[in-house]
Every structure is written in C-alpha cells, then in structure tokens.
Amino acid sequence: LVTEQTDRGLPPRKDLRDAVQEIEATPYVPESYNKTKTIIRQSEMFDFTSQQGRMARELNKKVSIKMDDVDLETIIFQIGDKEQINFVADRSLEAFKQKLSINFDDVRLGEFLDYISRNFDLQFQIGDDLIWIVDGKDMTKAIEETRIYRLRKGFVLPAIFGADETTKTETRKKSGDVTTVTVQKAKSFVRDGAGGAPSIESAIKKFFKGTEYEIDYERNIILATGTREQLSVLERIIEEYDRHLQQVLIEARFITVSEAAFLQLGALWETGRNPSSESRSSEDLLGFGPENIGLGLQETFNNILDRDNLSVTLTALEQEGETQTLSAPRLTLINNLPATISDGKVQYYYEEYTITQTTTDRSVVASLVPKGAPKQITSGVKLDVLASIGGDGQSIYLALSPEVNQDVQLVPFASVSDASGNSFEIRLPESRTQSLSTRVIVQSGQTVVMGGVLEREQSTYVESVPILGKIPLIGAAFRRRTEVDKPRYLLIFVTATLLSESGEFLRYEEIPEGEPLSFRSLR
C-alpha cells in the first residue's frame, strides 16, 4: 500500500487490452518481405495455333481437283461440299462468272485460295466456322478484329533520361502561318547505338498491313486490329522476333611481362617458325627447355588460345614472377551492340586561361584564371568491344579496341609573367598511350592474344653504408648506384564466351558434315 500509486486510474477495458496486444504481436513488415518466390515458367505465354478456328485449320488440308472450263463459283462450292467447308458468298460477284480449267493433285487448299484471291480480286474472310467471300476491291466489307498479344521478352530501347533542355522556336510567315520547332536535348547513359524503336516495331510497321496497332513497352503488350490474314502476318513476326537475344561474356586481361618471360613463352609471334618441326618430350610439355625457347605453347602463329591453353599460359606467367596485372575487366554484351569498360583515374585540366589584374594604390597584381569547361584525361585501361554471333552459333566476330594510358602527369607548357615579376605556369597533360584496333573471328570459349608493345621500366637504386656513405668526399667510396633498365611487353587476352538464356557458358562441338548442330554446357 505504501508503494502503490494512488493516481494510476482505473485498469483498461478488456477490449482495449486485446487491441494493444494485437498491435504488439503484429509484425511491422509483411511475412513475404525479403523472401524468394519460385515461379514455374511456361514454355509459351500464348499459342497462335490454339487461337485458330476450324476453318483456319481446314486450309491446311491437301485437295485434288480436276475440272475443265468451269466457272469459279462451281469450283469453289464443289470444293466446299467435298471437304465440308462452309463458304458464304454473293453469287452476283463478277469473278464468279469467269471460267477456268484446273488440274492439281495433293495441293494445300490455302495455297489455291491465295491464287484465286490474287488473280480474281476476291477476299476470303476466315471465321471460326465460316469463310466469307467478298469483293477484294471493297475494303469496307473486310471483317476485322482486335487481338492482344503478350510478349515473353523485353525490348532493347535507347538508354536515355528525359530531356535536360527544351528549346521552342516559333516562326511566323507573312501569310500568318506559324511554324513551331521544338528541340529537346537528352543524355544517353548507355551509348550503344540502340535504335529509337525496337526491331520488332520496325518490322511491324513495314510488313503489317492492318488498320492500326499499339505497343505498350511497360507491359510488353501489342494490340492490333486487322483481318485474320493480316493478323496472321503479325503473329509470324511476333513468333520470330519475340525470342531470347544472344549474349556474349567478354573477359579481358591486361598484363605486362618481362622480356625473358615474353621470349620464353614464344609470344614474339615469329611468322617463319613452324611449330610442328620442333620436338618435345613428355616431361617438357610447356617448352621451357633451352632448346625450345621462343616456341611457347605452339599457339603463337594464329594468336588464338582455348580455355585450357589460356589457363596454362597465365599460370606459367604467374609462376615466373615477372608479370604484372594492370586490370581484368569482365562484361556481358548483347549480340551486335557495342560496349565499353574502363578502369582508371580521371584528371582535369584547362586549355584556356585569361589574365586578370587587380590595381591598388601601390601595386598591380595579376592572376591567371581558367576559362571555359575543364577537359579530362584518364589514366588506366579501356576496352571497346563489339561481338557479332554467326548464324551457326560457332563463330563470334569481334571488333576490339583496347587502350592503356599510363604515366599521366601535368608538365609545364608555358610561363606567363606580369610587370611585377610574378610568374604563372601553365601545365598540360603528358601521358604514354598504347592502343590497337582490330577484328578477329573466334569460337565460343577461345581467347585472342594481342599486344607485344614494348615499354622500358627504368629506375635507379642507391645503396650505401649507414653514416659512412654521407661523409663528404670519401662517402662515394661507401655508396653504390645501380641503374636498372627492364624492357616490358604489354599483352592483352580477350576471351569471348556465348551465354545461354539461363546464364550457362555455351561451346559448340565440331560435328561431321550433314549432322545437326549441337552444343554442350561448360558448367
């Protein structure tokens, strides 16, 4: 009773206590948060064949007809009676009065009706259970329908943000007409040259003859209106274009090796050497014996390595201890779309300057002020690459442009002095650039080796005896100066590997001629 609070009030009601407990027991985030849900993917999101009615399937029947000098009306309706096809037509059509002789065996019915449609100006409107025959010159009688197609794959669209700047210009002519021109400037953050419209949209615009269509990029939906024949063309376009885009994994390695390791691995690429003429023992698989210096891995003539040989080559280089890896970038790119990757340090400098003067009672002070926007220069490595996959899936056409920019520094370019004797130094960048551009054809998993550019690593080392080496005059006897001049070679390894839709490495096997092409996973 002594410790009890007299002002605590009445206890809360039971419903209020239950509500408080329920609030405390309820989690702040849903149970599904940060969990992975597995969805079984269907092979097709829609089936064009299942949308066809019975009459559309009947057009694939093979028919045989032999008639001589018979009007078109009789021919069509006799085929309908024989094949149980429901034709509906206006018998007053002018084309029905024309006569012709036919004699064919085992011909698809749809092909025969296409011939009649082209040569007699008739339209065959295919329904679920009927085929209407109307005048081909009168498009108002065409039966149209609207269909919705949900695509399985996405689109390759330009990677741009909204317009940063919009300029609107109005031009008024003497006649009173006003012409308005709007210019929008947008920045592309992926400069791969992707077209303004996806390739499927360009194909639809060119080959689809229906009334209208619309593409919803956010929902991957195509809405189209047209006749069944026109929509069948659209469906064939969708079926061919709505497929997985082939991708290529590019792995690059920029390394420098010493002259000894370079010659030992046979990377001099001597054109006159015949590797088959050199013999090797089973113990000297890498050719490191003195009689095989320069022969290397016997891959130096075509400069192409497969994965196994590349692994052996790089392992041998690392064991020598005479290598330095500058960078090892990796990137994945879509077929026939360029990509770039860079790794380095960016420095800025000015190319234009102005001199400003500040006048006081006793002196005139001048200063050098930069003008305009600063320019940038990057030190490091950069790789521009374009991969084009052959139709056979075996060959990859590579356009490569590697570049190594080193030893970037700002050096004095000019000096400006004012009347007071103050001097200002203008500095501009100086660097060492190694680059090449080439095209090469490789197979999936193979590596192309480029380089051989020579650079010299010059350094000076001074060794001295403590204290004695610093004594004037006689200190030189206790010091030793060593100048080191090491030539180094730049080698660039680029590996191109095809990727499956699920991300596996693909490599096609060599098969005898005439057999179907197959592939196996590398993982």
RODO-2510 file (C-alpha; in nm, 4 decimals, decimal comma):
residues 523
     n   res          X          Y          Z
     1     l     0,0000     0,0000     0,0000
     2     v     0,2919     0,2380     0,0639
     3     t     0,4406     0,1967    -0,2846
     4     e     0,1123     0,1836    -0,4726
     5     q     0,0410     0,4860    -0,6927
     6     t    -0,2854     0,6448    -0,5918
     7     d    -0,3258     0,8294    -0,9242
     8     r    -0,2854     0,5290    -1,1526
     9     g    -0,6532     0,5394    -1,2529
    10     l    -0,8820     0,2558    -1,3447
    11     p    -0,7464    -0,0509    -1,5337
    12     p    -0,8148    -0,0502    -1,9129
    13     r    -1,1066    -0,2402    -2,0509
    14     k    -1,0555    -0,5932    -2,1827
    15     d    -1,1227    -0,4969    -2,5461
    16     l    -0,8619    -0,2210    -2,5205
    17     r    -0,6057    -0,4608    -2,3713
    18     d    -0,6736    -0,7100    -2,6503
    19     a    -0,6290    -0,4391    -2,9146
    20     v    -0,2934    -0,3345    -2,7648
    21     q    -0,1724    -0,6958    -2,7563
    22     e    -0,2774    -0,7457    -3,1173
    23     i    -0,0854    -0,4367    -3,2261
    24     e     0,2269    -0,5531    -3,0420
    25     a     0,2012    -0,9022    -3,1932
    26     t     0,1561    -0,7755    -3,5497
    27     p     0,4901    -0,7562    -3,7395
    28     y     0,5947    -0,4221    -3,8827
    29     v     0,6873    -0,5797    -4,2188
    30     p     0,4902    -0,8430    -4,4115
    31     e     0,5991    -1,2053    -4,3855
    32     s     0,6807    -1,2133    -4,7567
    33     y     0,9419    -0,9377    -4,7235
    34     n     1,2925    -1,0355    -4,8423
    35     k     1,1808    -1,3848    -4,9422
    36     t     1,2253    -1,5525    -5,2781
    37     k     0,9283    -1,6958    -5,4619
    38     t     0,9902    -1,9592    -5,7275
    39     i     0,7650    -1,9466    -6,0333
    40     i     0,7479    -2,2325    -6,2815
    41     r     0,7996    -2,0713    -6,6203
    42     q     0,5696    -2,1759    -6,9001
    43     s     0,7202    -2,2539    -7,2363
    44     e     0,4781    -2,0269    -7,4224
    45     m     0,2722    -1,7369    -7,2921
    46     f     0,0329    -1,7783    -7,5811
    47     d    -0,0249    -2,0258    -7,8612
    48     f    -0,1100    -1,8937    -8,2047
    49     t    -0,2366    -2,2322    -8,3225
    50     s    -0,4915    -2,2628    -8,0410
    51     q    -0,6481    -1,9314    -8,1487
    52     q    -0,7272    -2,0643    -8,4952
    53     g    -1,0820    -2,1771    -8,5659
    54     r    -1,1865    -2,4905    -8,7505
    55     m    -1,1970    -2,3146    -9,0872
    56     a    -0,8404    -2,1879    -9,0474
    57     r    -0,7195    -2,5417    -8,9795
    58     e    -0,9118    -2,6733    -9,2810
    59     l    -0,6997    -2,4536    -9,5087
    60     n    -0,4026    -2,6819    -9,4414
    61     k    -0,5846    -2,9765    -9,5991
    62     k    -0,4439    -3,1252    -9,9187
    63     v    -0,7013    -3,1412   -10,2008
    64     s    -0,7055    -3,2834   -10,5536
    65     i    -0,9260    -3,1309   -10,8266
    66     k    -0,9641    -3,1910   -11,1991
    67     m    -1,2086    -2,9654   -11,3881
    68     d    -1,2170    -2,8220   -11,7380
    69     d    -1,3790    -2,4933   -11,8444
    70     v    -1,5871    -2,4489   -11,5286
    71     d    -1,6910    -2,1180   -11,3710
    72     l    -1,5240    -2,0162   -11,0457
    73     e    -1,8476    -2,0326   -10,8444
    74     t    -1,8954    -2,4001   -10,9243
    75     i    -1,5341    -2,4836   -10,8424
    76     i    -1,5400    -2,3165   -10,5002
    77     f    -1,8694    -2,4608   -10,3838
    78     q    -1,7868    -2,8101   -10,5082
    79     i    -1,4693    -2,7967   -10,3024
    80     g    -1,6809    -2,6854   -10,0067
    81     d    -1,9181    -2,9776   -10,0456
    82     k    -1,6368    -3,2281   -10,0834
    83     e    -1,4185    -3,1018    -9,7963
    84     q    -1,7070    -2,9900    -9,5685
    85     i    -1,6043    -2,6246    -9,5746
    86     n    -1,8727    -2,3611    -9,5186
    87     f    -1,8433    -2,0931    -9,7896
    88     v    -2,0742    -1,7874    -9,7870
    89     a    -2,0750    -1,5549   -10,0903
    90     d    -2,2804    -1,3175   -10,3017
    91     r    -2,3452    -1,5098   -10,6231
    92     s    -2,3607    -1,1821   -10,8178
    93     l    -1,9865    -1,1296   -10,7800
    94     e    -1,8286    -1,0605   -11,1182
    95     a    -1,5404    -1,3000   -11,0547
    96     f    -1,7787    -1,5961   -11,0165
    97     k    -1,8690    -1,5777   -11,3858
    98     q    -1,5143    -1,6367   -11,5057
    99     k    -1,4245    -1,9866   -11,6203
   100     l    -1,1016    -2,1735   -11,5802
   101     s    -0,9541    -2,5210   -11,6041
   102     i    -0,7734    -2,6728   -11,3085
   103     n    -0,5828    -2,9948   -11,2654
   104     f    -0,3802    -3,0417   -10,9499
   105     d    -0,3191    -3,3203   -10,7046
   106     d    -0,2426    -3,3048   -10,3327
   107     v    -0,2238    -2,9237   -10,3062
   108     r    -0,2864    -2,7294    -9,9871
   109     l    -0,6287    -2,5634   -10,0007
   110     g    -0,4982    -2,2352    -9,8591
   111     e    -0,2487    -2,2072   -10,1451
   112     f    -0,5262    -2,2499   -10,4020
   113     l    -0,7442    -1,9848   -10,2353
   114     d    -0,4458    -1,7458   -10,2276
   115     y    -0,4116    -1,7872   -10,6037
   116     i    -0,7828    -1,7128   -10,6542
   117     s    -0,7609    -1,4095   -10,4241
   118     r    -0,4669    -1,2553   -10,6130
   119     n    -0,5922    -1,3182   -10,9661
   120     f    -0,9681    -1,2606   -10,9310
   121     d    -0,9820    -0,9726   -10,6758
   122     l    -1,1605    -1,1765   -10,4098
   123     q    -1,1149    -1,1825   -10,0342
   124     f    -1,1642    -1,4928    -9,8231
   125     q    -1,2551    -1,3848    -9,4697
   126     i    -1,1732    -1,6778    -9,2413
   127     g    -1,4055    -1,7178    -8,9435
   128     d    -1,4361    -1,9896    -8,6829
   129     d    -1,6968    -2,1894    -8,8752
   130     l    -1,7486    -1,9876    -9,1955
   131     i    -1,5464    -1,8461    -9,4839
   132     w    -1,6930    -1,5273    -9,6346
   133     i    -1,6137    -1,4490    -9,9969
   134     v    -1,6298    -1,0734   -10,0674
   135     d    -1,5126    -0,8315   -10,3347
   136     g    -1,1410    -0,7662   -10,2874
   137     k    -1,1700    -0,4110   -10,4189
   138     d    -1,4151    -0,3059   -10,1468
   139     m    -1,2151    -0,2953    -9,8224
   140     t    -1,5180    -0,1761    -9,6254
   141     k    -1,6533    -0,5303    -9,6398
   142     a    -1,3416    -0,6738    -9,4792
   143     i    -1,4094    -0,8304    -9,1407
   144     e    -1,1598    -0,7014    -8,8838
   145     e    -1,0930    -0,7962    -8,5261
   146     t    -0,8688    -0,6718    -8,2457
   147     r    -0,6250    -0,9009    -8,0700
   148     i    -0,3911    -0,8576    -7,7743
   149     y    -0,0509    -1,0275    -7,7751
   150     r     0,1558    -1,0550    -7,4576
   151     l     0,5258    -1,0817    -7,5356
   152     r     0,7634    -1,3059    -7,3426
   153     k     1,0795    -1,0981    -7,3920
   154     g     1,1585    -0,7327    -7,3394
   155     f     1,2758    -0,4584    -7,5735
   156     v     1,6119    -0,3001    -7,6497
   157     l     1,5315     0,0692    -7,6120
   158     p     1,7615     0,3742    -7,6128
   159     a     1,9058     0,4240    -7,2644
   160     i     1,8257     0,7931    -7,2208
   161     f     1,6751     1,0054    -6,9483
   162     g     1,4156     1,2722    -7,0043
   163     a     1,5110     1,5888    -7,1867
   164     d     1,7510     1,8091    -6,9897
   165     e     1,6793     2,1113    -7,2060
   166     t     1,3888     2,2025    -7,4327
   167     t     1,4056     2,4860    -7,6851
   168     k     1,0890     2,6058    -7,8560
   169     t     1,1151     2,8294    -8,1634
   170     e     0,8219     2,9888    -8,3462
   171     t     0,8500     3,1231    -8,6999
   172     r     0,5729     3,3471    -8,8283
   173     k     0,5363     3,3883    -9,2047
   174     k     0,3760     3,6738    -9,3956
   175     s     0,0760     3,4555    -9,4714
   176     g     0,0089     3,4303    -9,0996
   177     d     0,1130     3,0667    -9,0660
   178     v     0,3146     2,9881    -8,7551
   179     t     0,5718     2,7092    -8,7571
   180     t     0,6803     2,5801    -8,4166
   181     v     1,0025     2,3812    -8,3828
   182     t     1,0789     2,2111    -8,0517
   183     v     1,4313     2,0812    -7,9872
   184     q     1,4948     1,8551    -7,6889
   185     k     1,8402     1,7597    -7,5651
   186     a     1,8628     1,4293    -7,3802
   187     k     2,1639     1,2456    -7,2414
   188     s     2,2263     0,8808    -7,3203
   189     f     2,3888     0,6883    -7,0352
   190     v     2,4497     0,3761    -7,2494
   191     r     2,5924     0,4838    -7,5840
   192     d     2,5487     0,1560    -7,7704
   193     g     2,3687     0,2939    -8,0745
   194     a     2,0370     0,1233    -7,9970
   195     g     1,7715     0,2426    -8,2407
   196     g     1,4880     0,4716    -8,1475
   197     a     1,2402     0,1854    -8,1951
   198     p     1,2867    -0,1873    -8,1263
   199     s     1,3449    -0,4109    -8,4272
   200     i     1,0076    -0,5807    -8,3809
   201     e     0,8310    -0,2450    -8,4087
   202     s     1,0199    -0,1637    -8,7283
   203     a     0,9175    -0,4992    -8,8767
   204     i     0,5524    -0,4491    -8,7790
   205     k     0,5480    -0,1002    -8,9259
   206     k     0,6901    -0,2278    -9,2543
   207     f     0,5074    -0,5572    -9,3083
   208     f     0,1829    -0,5421    -9,1067
   209     k    -0,0961    -0,4043    -9,3277
   210     g    -0,3692    -0,3955    -9,0654
   211     t    -0,5731    -0,0918    -8,9667
   212     e    -0,3740     0,0026    -8,6562
   213     y    -0,1548    -0,1293    -8,3772
   214     e    -0,0082    -0,0099    -8,0477
   215     i     0,2850    -0,1336    -7,8394
   216     d     0,2870    -0,0984    -7,4607
   217     y     0,6529    -0,1158    -7,3564
   218     e     0,5814    -0,1201    -6,9822
   219     r     0,3510    -0,4244    -7,0018
   220     n     0,5080    -0,5982    -7,3048
   221     i     0,1768    -0,5983    -7,4920
   222     i     0,0897    -0,5469    -7,8587
   223     l    -0,2660    -0,4510    -7,9564
   224     a    -0,3528    -0,4805    -8,3247
   225     t    -0,6616    -0,4530    -8,5450
   226     g    -0,6920    -0,6138    -8,8879
   227     t    -0,8268    -0,9038    -9,0838
   228     r    -0,7316    -1,2566    -8,9894
   229     e    -0,4901    -1,2760    -9,2802
   230     q    -0,3236    -0,9525    -9,1721
   231     l    -0,3091    -1,0652    -8,8103
   232     s    -0,1534    -1,3948    -8,9159
   233     v     0,1355    -1,1956    -9,0670
   234     l     0,1711    -1,0073    -8,7382
   235     e     0,1730    -1,3340    -8,5456
   236     r     0,4542    -1,4712    -8,7586
   237     i     0,6538    -1,1534    -8,6944
   238     i     0,5974    -1,1836    -8,3185
   239     e     0,6878    -1,5516    -8,3218
   240     e     1,0247    -1,4807    -8,4858
   241     y     1,1188    -1,1598    -8,3032
   242     d     0,9980    -1,2466    -7,9533
   243     r     1,2982    -1,4657    -7,8794
   244     h     1,5978    -1,4681    -7,6486
   245     l     1,8704    -1,2257    -7,7574
   246     q     2,2096    -1,3907    -7,7743
   247     q     2,4687    -1,2618    -7,5291
   248     v     2,8470    -1,2851    -7,5111
   249     l     3,0638    -1,2713    -7,1997
   250     i     3,3853    -1,0770    -7,2610
   251     e     3,6756    -1,1392    -7,0226
   252     a     3,9843    -0,9243    -7,0728
   253     r     4,3220    -0,9357    -6,9027
   254     f     4,5795    -0,6583    -6,9370
   255     i     4,9207    -0,7795    -6,8200
   256     t     5,2831    -0,6777    -6,8638
   257     v     5,5640    -0,9346    -6,8769
   258     s     5,9389    -0,9087    -6,8740
   259     e     6,1436    -0,9672    -7,1843
   260     a     6,2679    -1,3052    -7,0586
   261     a     5,9173    -1,4363    -6,9933
   262     f     5,7957    -1,2892    -7,3205
   263     l     6,0566    -1,4740    -7,5238
   264     q     6,0261    -1,7892    -7,3165
   265     l     5,6548    -1,8222    -7,3866
   266     g     5,7034    -1,7694    -7,7567
   267     a     5,4994    -1,4516    -7,7638
   268     l     5,7198    -1,2871    -8,0240
   269     w     5,4903    -1,4379    -8,2923
   270     e     5,7625    -1,5220    -8,5389
   271     t     5,5991    -1,5709    -8,8770
   272     g     5,8647    -1,8033    -9,0129
   273     r     5,8515    -2,0596    -8,7326
   274     n     5,6912    -2,3977    -8,7919
   275     p     5,5860    -2,5346    -8,4511
   276     s     5,5330    -2,8856    -8,5882
   277     s     5,9025    -2,9096    -8,6754
   278     e     6,0038    -2,8774    -8,3096
   279     s     6,0019    -3,1919    -8,0976
   280     r     5,9052    -3,2115    -7,7334
   281     s     5,9390    -3,4702    -7,4662
   282     s     5,6560    -3,5754    -7,2390
   283     e     5,8331    -3,4073    -6,9461
   284     d     5,8645    -3,0712    -7,1245
   285     l     5,5001    -3,0001    -7,2097
   286     l     5,5365    -2,6247    -7,1796
   287     g     5,8507    -2,5997    -7,3890
   288     f     6,0597    -2,4357    -7,1176
   289     g     6,3724    -2,6297    -7,2077
   290     p     6,6662    -2,4347    -7,3547
   291     e     6,6175    -2,5919    -7,6959
   292     n     6,2597    -2,4631    -7,7202
   293     i     6,2937    -2,1005    -7,6155
   294     g     6,0515    -1,8909    -7,8203
   295     l     5,8266    -2,1812    -7,9146
   296     g     5,5992    -2,1428    -7,6136
   297     l     5,2616    -2,3167    -7,6258
   298     q     5,2586    -2,3663    -8,0029
   299     e     4,9699    -2,1210    -8,0250
   300     t     5,1743    -1,8268    -8,1413
   301     f     5,1031    -1,8418    -8,5129
   302     n     4,7298    -1,7751    -8,5052
   303     n     4,7343    -1,5978    -8,1664
   304     i     4,4203    -1,7897    -8,0580
   305     l     4,4034    -1,9895    -7,7340
   306     d     4,1258    -2,2046    -7,5967
   307     r     4,0299    -2,2047    -7,2288
   308     d     4,2675    -2,4836    -7,1277
   309     n     4,5691    -2,3363    -7,3038
   310     l     4,4875    -1,9903    -7,1680
   311     s     4,4826    -2,1240    -6,8120
   312     v     4,8180    -2,2965    -6,8634
   313     t     4,9671    -1,9830    -7,0183
   314     l     4,8590    -1,7497    -6,7370
   315     t     4,9682    -1,9983    -6,4703
   316     a     5,3107    -2,0220    -6,6299
   317     l     5,3397    -1,6437    -6,6408
   318     e     5,2486    -1,6117    -6,2724
   319     q     5,4989    -1,8779    -6,1693
   320     e     5,7746    -1,6866    -6,3441
   321     g     5,7151    -1,3888    -6,1146
   322     e     5,7812    -1,1459    -6,3988
   323     t     5,4237    -1,0372    -6,4646
   324     q     5,2057    -0,7501    -6,3526
   325     t     4,8280    -0,7459    -6,3979
   326     l     4,7056    -0,3990    -6,4876
   327     s     4,3350    -0,4850    -6,4985
   328     a     4,0989    -0,7794    -6,5558
   329     p     3,7596    -0,6384    -6,6601
   330     r     3,4558    -0,8539    -6,7453
   331     l     3,1323    -0,7516    -6,9120
   332     t     2,8372    -0,9108    -7,0900
   333     l     2,7015    -0,7618    -7,4104
   334     i     2,4105    -0,8275    -7,6442
   335     n     2,4702    -0,9510    -7,9955
   336     n     2,5709    -0,6672    -8,2330
   337     l     2,5535    -0,3941    -7,9672
   338     p     2,8864    -0,2315    -7,8705
   339     a     3,0046    -0,1943    -7,5133
   340     t     3,2910    -0,0277    -7,3313
   341     i     3,4570    -0,0774    -6,9951
   342     s     3,7291     0,1330    -6,8366
   343     d     3,9272     0,1354    -6,5151
   344     g     4,1430     0,4309    -6,4259
   345     k     4,1924     0,7675    -6,2638
   346     v     4,0425     1,0829    -6,4118
   347     q     4,2314     1,4127    -6,4017
   348     y     4,1102     1,7530    -6,5200
   349     y     4,2942     2,0420    -6,6797
   350     y     4,2176     2,3686    -6,8600
   351     e     4,3186     2,4593    -7,2122
   352     e     4,2307     2,8298    -7,1970
   353     y     4,3297     3,0954    -6,9449
   354     t     4,2739     3,4668    -6,9024
   355     i     4,4853     3,7140    -6,7093
   356     t     4,3095     3,9446    -6,4660
   357     q     4,4731     4,2403    -6,2959
   358     t     4,3917     4,3961    -5,9623
   359     t     4,5196     4,7546    -5,9221
   360     t     4,5874     4,9019    -5,5807
   361     d     4,7474     5,2295    -5,4675
   362     r     5,0936     5,0785    -5,4570
   363     s     5,0957     4,7807    -5,6925
   364     v     4,9287     4,5900    -5,9710
   365     v     4,8597     4,2216    -5,9003
   366     a     4,7918     3,9845    -6,1890
   367     s     4,6420     3,6359    -6,1684
   368     l     4,5831     3,3531    -6,4131
   369     v     4,2163     3,2473    -6,4295
   370     p     4,0989     2,9314    -6,6135
   371     k     3,8441     2,9852    -6,8899
   372     g     3,5743     2,7507    -7,0152
   373     a     3,4979     2,3976    -6,9028
   374     p     3,7798     2,1705    -6,7866
   375     k     3,8953     1,8836    -7,0064
   376     q     3,9527     1,5387    -6,8693
   377     i     4,2199     1,2780    -6,9279
   378     t     4,2044     0,9247    -6,7897
   379     s     4,4957     0,7089    -6,6845
   380     g     4,4256     0,3366    -6,6827
   381     v     4,2843     0,0776    -6,9208
   382     k     3,9870     0,0871    -7,1535
   383     l     3,8286    -0,1707    -7,3825
   384     d     3,5756    -0,1045    -7,6584
   385     v     3,4251    -0,4238    -7,7991
   386     l     3,1540    -0,5340    -8,0412
   387     a     3,0532    -0,9001    -8,0772
   388     s     2,8557    -1,0397    -8,3694
   389     i     2,7451    -1,4014    -8,3345
   390     g     2,7305    -1,6081    -8,6509
   391     g     2,4124    -1,7826    -8,7536
   392     d     2,5730    -2,1212    -8,6906
   393     g     2,6387    -2,0265    -8,3288
   394     q     3,0030    -2,1281    -8,3621
   395     s     3,1838    -1,8158    -8,4797
   396     i     3,1985    -1,4858    -8,2921
   397     y     3,3144    -1,1831    -8,4901
   398     l     3,4915    -0,9446    -8,2530
   399     a     3,5813    -0,5806    -8,3088
   400     l     3,8325    -0,4883    -8,0387
   401     s     3,9938    -0,1605    -7,9420
   402     p     4,1943    -0,1887    -7,6179
   403     e     4,3831     0,1118    -7,4841
   404     v     4,6268     0,1560    -7,1977
   405     n     4,7037     0,5091    -7,0812
   406     q     4,9852     0,5369    -6,8265
   407     d     5,2248     0,7873    -6,6737
   408     v     4,9748     1,0725    -6,6903
   409     q     5,1148     1,3895    -6,5413
   410     l     5,0792     1,7635    -6,5844
   411     v     5,4023     1,9119    -6,7200
   412     p     5,4931     2,2799    -6,7716
   413     f     5,3814     2,4071    -7,1104
   414     a     5,4310     2,7847    -7,0895
   415     s     5,5114     3,0531    -6,8367
   416     v     5,3455     3,3944    -6,8088
   417     s     5,4947     3,6870    -6,6145
   418     d     5,3449     4,0214    -6,5201
   419     a     5,5084     4,3603    -6,4775
   420     s     5,5699     4,2974    -6,1091
   421     g     5,7759     3,9896    -6,1806
   422     n     5,5137     3,7384    -6,0731
   423     s     5,5313     3,4236    -6,2858
   424     f     5,2481     3,1853    -6,3661
   425     e     5,2996     2,8390    -6,5085
   426     i     5,0567     2,6731    -6,7484
   427     r     5,0546     2,2936    -6,7289
   428     l     4,9177     2,0478    -6,9831
   429     p     4,8919     1,6688    -6,9554
   430     e     5,1506     1,4285    -7,0855
   431     s     5,0951     1,0540    -7,1000
   432     r     5,2042     0,7280    -7,2578
   433     t     4,9284     0,5622    -7,4610
   434     q     4,9301     0,2092    -7,6011
   435     s     4,6342     0,1136    -7,8187
   436     l     4,5317    -0,1015    -8,1103
   437     s     4,2165    -0,1720    -8,3107
   438     t     4,1463    -0,4990    -8,4855
   439     r     3,8834    -0,7516    -8,5905
   440     v     3,9113    -1,1234    -8,5269
   441     i     3,6943    -1,4350    -8,5507
   442     v     3,6935    -1,6812    -8,2604
   443     q     3,4772    -1,9643    -8,1348
   444     s     3,2965    -1,9644    -7,8027
   445     g     3,5441    -2,0033    -7,5176
   446     q     3,8500    -1,9130    -7,7237
   447     t     4,0896    -1,6314    -7,6407
   448     v     4,2608    -1,3886    -7,8732
   449     v     4,6025    -1,2592    -7,7678
   450     m     4,7089    -0,9102    -7,8682
   451     g     4,9981    -0,6856    -7,7822
   452     g     5,3727    -0,7122    -7,7950
   453     v     5,4128    -0,3357    -7,7467
   454     l     5,7468    -0,2636    -7,5788
   455     e     5,7964    -0,0255    -7,2887
   456     r     6,1044     0,0271    -7,0770
   457     e     6,0981     0,0397    -6,6981
   458     q     6,3981     0,2497    -6,5944
   459     s     6,4901     0,3022    -6,2302
   460     t     6,7948     0,3928    -6,0239
   461     y     6,8833     0,2379    -5,6864
   462     v     7,1425     0,3832    -5,4453
   463     e     7,2873     0,1566    -5,1755
   464     s     7,5201     0,2966    -4,9094
   465     v     7,6794     0,2129    -4,5770
   466     p     7,4994     0,3950    -4,2953
   467     i     7,6750     0,7135    -4,1797
   468     l     7,9874     0,6465    -4,3874
   469     g     7,8017     0,6921    -4,7128
   470     k     7,7107     1,0506    -4,6171
   471     i     8,0660     1,1705    -4,5436
   472     p     8,1760     1,4363    -4,7966
   473     l     8,4432     1,3443    -5,0466
   474     i     8,5104     0,9915    -4,9190
   475     g     8,1397     0,8972    -4,8910
   476     a     8,1296     0,7974    -5,2584
   477     a     8,3517     0,5014    -5,1757
   478     f     8,0797     0,3639    -4,9487
   479     r     7,7923     0,4110    -5,1964
   480     r     7,6829     0,2118    -5,4983
   481     r     7,4500     0,3370    -5,7684
   482     t     7,2625     0,0783    -5,9770
   483     e     7,0674     0,1696    -6,2867
   484     v     6,8060    -0,0847    -6,3973
   485     d     6,6625    -0,0864    -6,7479
   486     k     6,3935    -0,3550    -6,7831
   487     p     6,2050    -0,3855    -7,1098
   488     r     5,8443    -0,4998    -7,0566
   489     y     5,5817    -0,6140    -7,3038
   490     l     5,2101    -0,5448    -7,2898
   491     l     4,9853    -0,8464    -7,3570
   492     i     4,6072    -0,8319    -7,3807
   493     f     4,3999    -1,1513    -7,3539
   494     v     4,0340    -1,1285    -7,4586
   495     t     3,8036    -1,4306    -7,4150
   496     a     3,4573    -1,4423    -7,5753
   497     t     3,2045    -1,6981    -7,4466
   498     l     2,8434    -1,7470    -7,5507
   499     l     2,5836    -1,7417    -7,2728
   500     s     2,2613    -1,9384    -7,2639
   501     e     1,9305    -1,7871    -7,1588
   502     s     1,9881    -1,9181    -6,8048
   503     g     2,3465    -1,7855    -6,7906
   504     e     2,5411    -2,1038    -6,8691
   505     f     2,8545    -2,0988    -7,0817
   506     l     2,7989    -2,2484    -7,4262
   507     r     3,0515    -2,4038    -7,6581
   508     y     2,9554    -2,5773    -7,9797
   509     e     3,1218    -2,9032    -8,0678
   510     e     3,2673    -2,9907    -8,4033
   511     i     3,0410    -3,2433    -8,5754
   512     p     3,0601    -3,4247    -8,9088
   513     e     2,9069    -3,2546    -9,2074
   514     g     2,5367    -3,3154    -9,2569
   515     e     2,4565    -3,3732    -8,8897
   516     p     2,2516    -3,1201    -8,6877
   517     l     2,4402    -2,8641    -8,4791
   518     s     2,4527    -2,9269    -8,1047
   519     f     2,6119    -2,7637    -7,8043
   520     r     2,7144    -2,8538    -7,4534
   521     s     2,7337    -2,6551    -7,1327
   522     l     3,0749    -2,5699    -6,9914
   523     r     2,9425    -2,5709    -6,6348
***
